[in-house]
Structure formats: structure tokens, C-alpha cells
Amino acid sequence: MAIQQLDLFIILVYLLSTVVIGLVLNKRAKASKESYLLGGNSVPWYMLALSNASGMFDISGTMWMVSILFIYGLKSVWLPWLWPVFNQVFLMVYLSIWLRRSNATTGAEWIKSRFGGDKGAELSHLIVVIFAIINCLGFMAYGFVGLGKFVELFIPWSVVSPYVPFDVAPAYVPHFYGISLTIFAIFYALAGGMLSIVWTDVIQYLIMTVSGIVIALIAMNKLMDSSLLVPDSWWSPFFSWNLEMDWRPLIPAVQEKIKSDGYELFSIIFMMMLCKGFLVSAAGPAPNFDMQKILSTKSPREGALMSGLVSVILLPTRYLMITGIAVLGILYFDDLNLMVNGAVDFEQLLPSAISLFVPTGLMGLLLAGLLAAFMSTFAGTLNAAQAYIVNDIYVKYVEHDPKPKKIAFLNYMSGLLIVGVSVFFGIFVKDINSVLQWLVSGLWGGYIAANVLKWYWWRFNGYGYFFGMIGGIIPALTFPLVLPGFFPELPEAILMLYFFPVLLAISFVGCLIGTYMFPSTEASVLIDFYHKVRPWGFWQPVRQMAKSKGISLQKNDDFKRDMSNVIIGVVWQTALTIVPIYLVLMQWTAMGIALGIAAVLSIVLKYSWFDRLPSEKEKSTELSEIDMKEEVIQ
């Protein structure tokens, strides 16, 4: 079904509404640096949760998740652990609380509260800014490629080319579309900062919810009159040593895709994802839009509530759409247009199924929602990158107290620069999966060692952080260029996952070298950090330092409870993922079991997590107490 004028009108109305929101909120955003980057810490936590969920409902990730559900069935629920998706559970249980207690504006600013102001802290601040900008550029290129591939199917180049005054090679048509639609995201993100991002994200979430329900109902209606021709193992989330999924009698191209993905030894992949995912999650959020949303909450309690709500409102809605599209793709595979450059591209399942099955009007709404999902991710990531360039480079090193008008101008200019560079990188990206694997297994792999140690080990200093990050970032940037030539037999798509232990080891050695070559962080900095954040881990020497200065610091004994809640939360989150899949597949018994597990664990978390969250007044009480002890520390 070709896109109709009504659909185009709905899309245009949405795009113009984002411009209006940016203009309306522009004045409030200009009030101060905090207003622009954090919304003045005045946005309700549930709106930030809706915004965060909308930002994660990105078009590129959705295209990838549709393709893996089509191919791997219920076993695909484990593959998002590559991110890992359960990092939201760690944030919900304790890390959002710790992060928000710092009162920082960005992740790089948080470094000062942990390592102080010595040379090591300066180097740490610099390297985390570099990592954050690389991370943001990678994510923006990732979203940019998905958007272009998506739009190309609905608006053929033959329709647009007469109005373009220059030639565009066929291979770069998706990039042209990506650049064109990125302009709208740039406008409202630059004009209104965090406030406009949150408000547009809420609208986007509502659109995506309606769209997900519509797609699920269409798929269920089609499934009533047909049956899914899939391998038997497709229906179960459980697996043995090997994947044991044979598509050859049904769709041979799928078997080729499994081979190129490298997931046939599924148990090994699962164990690597679990190990890497646990470490990534324990390291805390990467310096992107997720961290900015946590820092934008009003209190540590609201930071935890925001992270907890994200899983509840994101997973069921998103998987209604993902499952619906995957089901339609299987039922009508021969009718879909998945051929790209002579090969089947399973990432085209989402746009192809929409163009074939969604009626006029609803198609416009759905396309507006998916475009909104792209713009949400793009704008949130852009806002995070701007925060690092303006707050952590210009304000820190160039002009310490610029006027609000100067800050606004710098935000605009840095935003345009970031977009230009990310678009340039996006032109060289082959597909969604390749950049996703580099982000989650390469770049984040280099992030882990230093960012785990910063929370849990008192002796870890700024130099250790700097050398650890260098030891992670350099291999993450060079391994993808070098390793394929040495290991051509390994699937390129997951090459970085196989070499994650090597990358982690190099980074960890860098952490130890930097830590023991230089003195520990100043006692006053460590005591202040521990007093405000109150982490568990290896902090006994800091409590002894404080005691020698007449300060009593209470030990955090919540490790066992927090880890128990993490395990419970991961199972709970997985059940929330499986429920909508079985709902669309109309597997009522399996859905009932998954729903029962989610309900029981929700009750458990109510008593073991929710009832034990810090009070709203915690922040002001702790800050006043540390202020009273300041003279004693000195």
C-alpha cells in the first residue's frame, strides 16, 4: 500500500507540532544552564520515565528487534541483553539513587565529586567527555541509518529526485532522507532543550502506544485464519547448547542469516551476554540521554522510581508492535519487499509490513510515531552531547561563568556541529546491526572496568580512571579495523563480543597501573563522596579516615538486598517482555504463566524495593549534615 496524502498530512502535522513545542519552551530553556540541560530539575519523574521510554523506543532498535524475533522466535528475548536491557533494573534498584545524590549536571561533572580537583581528576574529566561525545556520535549515526532505510521504502527516490537540485547515488538515498528529517529533531532539541524533549517524547509515547496496539490487533486478526510456519524451537524461550533452529525447509535465507549472525552456539553467546551485561549494568549508565534523565529528576527517590517505571511502560507497548510486525512478516513473507542490492535484508521487515498491511490514516499515525521515536532518541542524545561540550569543555576550560545568552548560543552551535559529524559518520555505516554491535560490545566494553571500580573501590583514583578508559577506548576503536583480517572465520557481526574479555582485561590492567602509580584521592574528597552517595563495596578505609576526623559514617549494608532485588528484577523484566509476545501469538497458557510470574514478582518488589526507597527529604538532610562537618574535614 503506497503512502497517501492523508498519511503525509498526519506526519506533517506532527513534525510541525514539534517545532511549535520548541518555540513555546524556548524562553524557559534559556533561563539557565540547568534549565536547558536538566529542565531545571522540575519535571515530574513519571514524565521523565515516559520520555526515557520514548527515547528507547527508537526506530533502528525496533527494526533490529523485529528482525531477531522473526528469526529466533521466543529466544530473541535474550538478545537485547547485548545492550543490556536489564541495566534499567540496576538503575531502579540502587544506581539511580547513587547517581542522583551527586547533584551533578553531567556524567563528566560527576567525576569531580568522586576524584576531586587534582591532575588525575582533570584527566578523568577529559577522557569521559571524549568517551561521551564518541558514544553520542555513534548512537546518532545508528539512529540516522535506521531512519533512512525506513523512509526509503515509503517514499521512493523517483518521487523526490525531480525536486532535488543535485545528484544522489542510490546507495546514499537513505542518508539523504536521514539528513532531511533530522532537521526537525535538531530544531526542537536546540530550541527547547530538555523541556521540549520531554514534552515531545510524551506525545511520541502516546502515538507509539496506539500504533503498537493497532499493529498487534491486525496481526492477531490475520493469525486467526492462518498458522505460523516456523521451526518447533521457535516457540520456546529455552535453549540447549546449540540454537537447534532449522529454517531451511521453510525460508532458506533465514538460515543464512543465522549463520552470518554467529548465534548458532547460543549457550556461549548467552553466557557472554550475561557476563558482559552484568558488568555494564554495574558500571552505571553511559553518559547519554539515560543519564541526563536521571540527573534531571527532583530527588534520588524519584530517580529510582523513574528508572523502574521505564520497564513497565516500554516493554509491553514496544513488544506488541514488534511481535505484530514479526507475525505479519512470517505469514506473508513472499509478499514483502525485503530485497536490497540482491540480498534479503531482514531489517526491512518493519517498514515493508507496515506498507502492506496498515490502512490509510493509521499508516500516517504509525509513521509519525516511528519518526517520532527516531527524533526522540536523536534529540535526547544530542542534548547529552551538548551538555558535555558546553558544560564540560567550554564552561570548565574557557569561560567559567558565561551569560545565559552566551550559553544558549553555544548550545546551538555545538548542536549543529555534533549533528554534522554524526551524519558524516552515518554515511559509512553498512547496516544497523554492525554499528549496534560496535557500540554495545566494543565501545561500552572499554567503558566497563573504570566505571565499575569508580563506584565500589575507594582506592581507585583519577589516574586509574584515565588509564583504564584509554585502555578501553583505543582497542574499541582499533579492533574492528584489525581483527577481521586476523580472524576471517569468525562472524564479523559479533566479533567484538568474542573479544570483549580481551578488551576488558586491557582496560582493567590500565586501571590498576594508573591507580598504584599515583597517590589515592584526597581524604576530604572521599569522605564527602561517601557521605553523599553512600555506596556499598570496598569503602572501609574511608570510614576509618572519617572516624579519625571525628565524623561518623554509617556503613551501607544493602548489598545482599540490592543484589537479590536485581535478580528478581531481571526475571520480572523478562516476564514483562514475554507477556505481549504470547498475547499476540494467542498462546494463552504460556501468557498466563508469564503474567503470573510478573504479578508475583511485582508484589515481592513492592516490599523489598519500593517500601525501602529513600524519602523525598533525604537530599537536603544529607547536604546540610556534610556542610556542618566541613570545618572538621579541613
N, C-alpha and C positions, 0 to 999 in steps of 0.2 A: 504494500500500500504506500503510495507516494505521499509525501507531506503536503497538506492542503493549506489554503490561505487562513482558515480558522486556526490551525495549529501554529502557523507563523505569527498570527496576531497575538495568541496567548503568550508565546515566547517573547515577543517584542514588549508586551505589557509588563512581563516580569522583569526583563532587563532594564526597562525604563524605571520601574519601581525601585530597583537597587540604586540607580542614580539619584532619585529623589531622597531616599533614606540617607545617602551620603551627604547630600546638600543640607538636609534638615539638621543633621547631627554635627555638621562641620564646626559650628561655633563652640559647642560644648567640648569637642575634641581638642580644640586649640587652647583651652583654658590652662593646661599644664602638661608637662611630660607624662605624668601619671594618668591624666585623663585620656591622653591619646593612646598610650601603650597598655593601660590596665583598666580603662573605663572608670578611673577614679576609685577603684575598689568599692563601687556602689551597686554593681549589677547583682541581682539575686542569684543564688547558687544554682537554682533549678533552670534558670535561663542560660547560665553558663554551661550547664550539663547538656541542654538542648543544642546549644551552639557547638559544643565539643563533639557531640554525636553526629551532628550535621556535617562537621568538618571531616569526620572519619568515614562518612557515607560518600566517599569520593568516587568519581566515575571510573578512574583507572583501576582502583581496587575492586570495584563491583564487577567490572568486565573480567578481571582475573578470577574472582571468586565464582562467577557463573561458569567460567571455563573449567575450573577444577571440580566443581560439583557435577557438571555434565560428565566429566571423565572418570572421576574417582568415587562418585556417589557419596554415601554417608561417611566414608573415610576422609573426605575432604574437610570435615570439621576440624581435623588436626592440623592441616597445612597452614592456616593462619597463625599457628604458633610460631611460624617463621618471624613474624613481626617482633615480639609475640603479642597476640591479642590479650593474653591474660596479664599483661603489665598493668591493666586497669584494676585488677584485683589487688596487686601490691600497693598501688596508689590509694585505693579505697581503704585498705586495712591500716596502713601506717605512713607511707611515704608522702602522701599529700599533706598530712599533718606536719611532718618534719619540714617539708619544703616551705609551706606557708608560714611557719613560725619564724623564718628567716627575715620576713618583711622586705625581700629583695624585689627589684623591678624586672630583672632578667636572670638567667642562669649564670651568666658571667659575673654579674654583681654579687651573686651568692658566694662566689669564690672568696671575696674579701671577708665575709663573715666567718669563713672556715679557715683561711690561711693568713689572714691579716694583711699587712701592707709591705712586707719585705720583698726582696728581689724575686724569691720563689713564687710569691703570690702574684706579682706582676706578670711573670712568665706564664703562670697558670691562667690568669685572666686573658692574656693574649691568645693562648692556644685554644681555649674554649670558645673564644669569639671566632677564631678561624674555623674550628670544627662546626660551630653553629651555622655559619654562613655557607660552608660547603654542604652541610646537611639540608639547609633550606633550599639551596640551588638544586640539589638532587631531587628533592620532593617536588619542586615546582616543575622541573623538566619531566618527571614521572607523570604528573597530572596533565601537563601540556600535551604529551604524546597521546595519552588516552583520549583526551578531548578531540584532538584532530582526527583520530581513527574513527571515533564515534560519529562525528558530524558528517564526515565524508560520505557515509552511506545514505544519509538523508538528503543531502544537498549535492548532487553530482557536480563535478567541476565544469561540465558543459553548460550548466545553468549560470554559473558565476563568472566564468572566464571572459565573456564579452564585456563585462564591466570592469575588468582589471587591466590597467594600462601597461602591464609588463608580463613577461612570460614566466610561468611557474612550471618546473619539471614535475611530471606525475608523482614521483617519489616524495615530493615536498608539498603536495596538496594538503595533507593533514596538518602540516606545520603552518601553512597559510591560514587555515581555519582556526588553529590554536591561537595564533597571534591576534586574529580579528576579535575573537570572543574574549580573549584575555583583557582587552581594553576596558570592558565593563567591570571586571573584577578589580582592575587597577584603580578605577575611578572611586568606587565606594570604599575600598580599603584605604586609599590615600586620604580621601576627604574626611571620613568619619572615624578612622582609627578603630579601636576595639569596640566602641559603642555601636558603630554601624555594622561591624562584622557580626556582633551578637544578634542584633535585630534582624538582619537579613538571614542569618543562619536559622533563627526560629521560624521564619516564613518558609525557608527551604525545607526544614524538617517536616512541617505540616504537609507540604507538597509531596515529599517523598513518602510519607506515611500513606496518604491517599493513593499514590501511584503503586506502592507495594501491595496494598490490599486489592486494587483493581487487577494487577498482573496475576496475583495469586488466584483470584476468582476465575479469571479467564482460563488459567492452566487447569484448575480443578474441574471446570466445566468440560474442557477438552478431554481430560483424563477419564471422565465418567464413561465415555463412549469408546475408549481405547485402552490399551495396556502398554506399559513401558517395556520395550525390548532391550534389556540391559543384562550384563553378566550377573550371576546369582550373588556374587560377593559385593556387588554394587549397593545392596540394600542394608548392609551391616556396617556400623562404625568400627567393629572389632577386626583385628587382623592378626596374621601369624608372621613368621619370619619374612616371607615374601609377600608381595602385594596380591598375587594369585588372581588377577583380573584379566580375563581374555576377551577382548573386543573383536578379535579377528573375524569370527563368523558374522558379526553384525556390522561394524564400521571399522575396517582395517586402519583407516587414518588415525583413529584414536589410539590404537596400539603403538603406532609410530610416535605419537605424541608422548605416551608414557615412557617410551624408551629414551626420547630426547630430553624429557624432564629429569630422568635419572632416579625416579621414585620406586623402582621395582623392588629394591631391598628396603621395604617400608619400615621394618623394625629399626634398622640402623638410622634411617632418616628421622624417625620419631624420637629416638634417644638423643640424637644430636640437637634436634629442635628443642626438646625438653631441657637439656643441659644449658644450651645457649640462651633459651628463653628465660630460664630461672635467673641466670646471671645478668642478662639485660634488664630484667624487671627489677632485680635487687639494686641495680645501679641507679634507678630513678629515671624520670623522663628525660629523653634527649631534649636539647634546647630548641624546641619548636613550638607550634601553637598549643600543644597539650600543656606544656609547662606554663605558657603565658596565661592560659585559662585558670590554672591552679593559683598562680600568683595574683590573679585578678579577683579571687574570692575575698569575702569580708573577714574571714577568720579561719584558723586551722580546722575547726569542726566543719565549716561549710566546704572547705577544700576536699575533705574526705567524703562528705555527702554528694558533692558534685561528681567525683570520680566513681562512686558507687552507682549513681543513677544512670551514668553513661551506658553501662552494660544492659540495664533494664530497658532503656528506650531505644537503643541502637540495634541490638542483635535480632529481636523478633521482627521488627519492621524491615530491616535490611534483608533478612533471610526469607521473608515472604516474597520479595521481589526476586532474589537470587534463585530460589527454588522454582518459582513460577517460570522464569525465563529458561532455566535448565530443562524443565519438563517439556516445555514447548519445543525447545531445541531437539530433544530426543525424539519426540513424536513426529516432528516434521523436518527432520534433518535434511532430507533430499530437496526440500523446497527452499532452504535457506541459502543465502548468498555468502558463503564463507571463503571463497577462493580469492586469495590475494597473491599476485605475482606467481600464479601457477601452483600454489600450495594452500592447503586448508589452514585457515587462521582461526583457532577456536576463541580467540579474544573478540572476534566479530559476532559471537552468539548474541550478545545483549542488543546491539543496535539492529541486527538482522531480524531477530524475533519481534522486536517492537514494531519495525516497519511492516511486518507481515500480519500481525495479529491484533494490534491495538487500534481501535476505531478512531476516526477523526474527532477532534476535541479532546478526548482522553490522551491521544498521542501528544498533542501540544502541551497538555499539563505534565505528562510524564517527561517529555523532553526538557521542559522548563525546569522540572525538578532535578534531572540529571545534570543539566548545565549549571543549575544552582549548586549541586554537590561539588562540581569541579571548582566553581568560583569560591565556595566556602573554604575548601582545602587550600586553594591558591591564595586567597586573601588572608586566611589565618597564618599561613606560612610566611607570607610577605610581611605581615605585621610583626612576626617574631624576628625576621631578618632585619627589618628596620630598627627594631629595639636594640639589636646588637651593634649595628653600625653607628646609630646616633648616640645611644646611651653609653655604650661600652667602648667606643673608639673616639668619637668627636668630643663628647662631654668629658670624658676621662682624660684625654691626652691633648686636646686642642683648646677648648673654651669651657671652663668649669661651670659657669652659670649663665648660659645664653638666655635671651629673652624668649617668651613663648612664640613670637612671630618667627624668630630665627629657628626655633625647634621645628615649627610647622614646615618651614621651607626646607630644612634638612631632611625631614621625613619624606617629603615629596620627591626630592632629588635622589635620595638613597633608594626609595621605592622604584623609581624609573630605572636606575642603574641595575638593581637586582633583577628586575623583570627582563631587561635586555640581555644580561649574562645568562639567565636561566633559559631563555628562548634559544640563545646561541648553542648552549649545551644540548637542549632538546632536539635540535636538528640532527645530531649524531647518534641519537638513541635508536636502536633497532626495534625494540618492542617493549611492552610493559614489563614482562617477566624479567628481562635482562637487567633493567635499572632497579627493579624491586629486589632482586637477589643481591645486587651490589650494595644497596642501601642496608638491608637487614642482616646480611651475612658478612659484608666487608666493612663498610664504614661504621656501623654500630658495633661490630666485633672489636674494632680498635678502640671503641669508647668504653668498653666494659671494665677492664681491670682498674683503671684510675678512678672511675666513678663508683665502683663498688667500695674500694678502700677508703674513699673520702668520707663515707657515712659511718663505717664500722671500726676503723682503726685510728686511734689517737695519734700514733707516731707518724703517720703518713703526712708529708708536708707538701708545700707548693712545688718544690723541685721534683719530688716524686710524681706529682700530678703532671707536670710539664713533660718529663721524660717518658712517662707512661703513655700520654696522649700522642707524643711524637712517634713512639714505638708502635702505636696502633694506626695512626693516620697514614704514615708513609707506606706501610705494607698494604693498607686498604686501597690506596691509590695506584700502587705498582703491581700488585699480584694479578689483577685482571688482565694486565698487559703482558705479563711474563709467563704465568702458569699455563695457559692453553698450549703454548709451544712445547712445554716440557711434558705435559700430561694430556695428549690429544685423545686418549682413550676414555677420559672422564667426561661426563656430560657438562658442557660449558655452563648450562643454566644453574647448576648447583655446585660449581667448582669451589666457590668461596665458602660454602657451607662445609665442605670436606676439609678445607684448610683453615677453618675457624680455630681449632686448637693451636695451630702454629702461630697464627696471628695473636691469639690471646697470650701465649707463652712469651712472645717477643715483647708485647706491651707490659706484661707483668714483671719481666726482668727489668725493663726501663723504670717501672715504679720503684722497685727495690733499690736500684742503683742510685736514682735521684734522692730517695728517702735517706739512705745511710751515708751518702757522700756529704750531706749538709745537716745542720742542726735541726732539731724539731721546731715546730711553730711555737711562738711565744706563749708562755703560760696564760697570760691575761686573755689572749685571743681564744685559746682552747677552752678556758673556763667560761668565758662569755658565750661561746658557741654551744657548749654542752648545756649551759643553764637555760638557754632559749629553746634549743631544738630537742634536747633530752633524748638522744638516740640510745639504743642498746648496742652491744658489741664490746669491743676491747677498749674501754674508757676508764678502767680502774685508776691508772696513774693520774688522770686529770682530776678525779675526785679526791685523790690524796693531795695533789697540788692545792686544790681549793681548801681542803681541810687545814693545811699548814698556814693558810692565809686567813683562817677564821670563818670560812664560808662552808656551809653545809649543803652539798648537792645530793639529792636523792637519786639512787640508782634506778634505772628503768628495768624492771623485771618482767616486761611484757613479751619477751622473745618467744617463749613457748606458745603463749596465747595468739600472738600475731601469726606465727608460722602455721598454727592449727587453722586459723581463720583464712590464711592464704590457700591452704589445701582445700578447705571446704568451699572457698570462693571460686576456685578454679573448676571444681566439679559442678557447682551451681551455675557458673557462666557457661560451661559446656552444655548443660541441660537446657539452658535458655536458647542456645544455638540450635539444638536438635529439635526442640518442640515445633517451631514453624516449618521445618523441613518435613517432618512426619505429618503435619497438618495438611500441607499442600499435597503430599503424596497419598493422603487419606488412609494412612496406616494408624488406625485409631488406638489399637492396643499399645503399640510402641510409643505413640504420642502421650498416652495416658501415663505410662511408666515414667517417661522423661518429665512430664508436667508434675507428677507426684514427687519426684526427686527434687525438682526446683522448688516446689512449695515447702517441703520438709526442711530443706537447707535454708530457705528464706527465714523460717521460724528460728532455726538454730542461730543464724547470723544476727537476728534481732537481739537475742540475749548475749551472744558472745562478742558482737562488734558494735551494733548501733547503741545499745544501752551503756556502752563503755567509752563512747566518744567524749572528747574534752568539751567543756562548757563554752558558751559563746564569750564569756568574760575572761577566758584563760589568757589571751594575748596581753591585755592591759595589765593584769595582775603580775605576770612574769616580767614584763619590761620594767615596771615600777620597782620590783624587787631587785633586779640586777642593777638598776640605777643607784639604789641605796647602798649597794656593795662596791660601787665603782672606786671609791677612795681606798677601800681596803685592798682591792686588787692592785692598785697602783702602789 
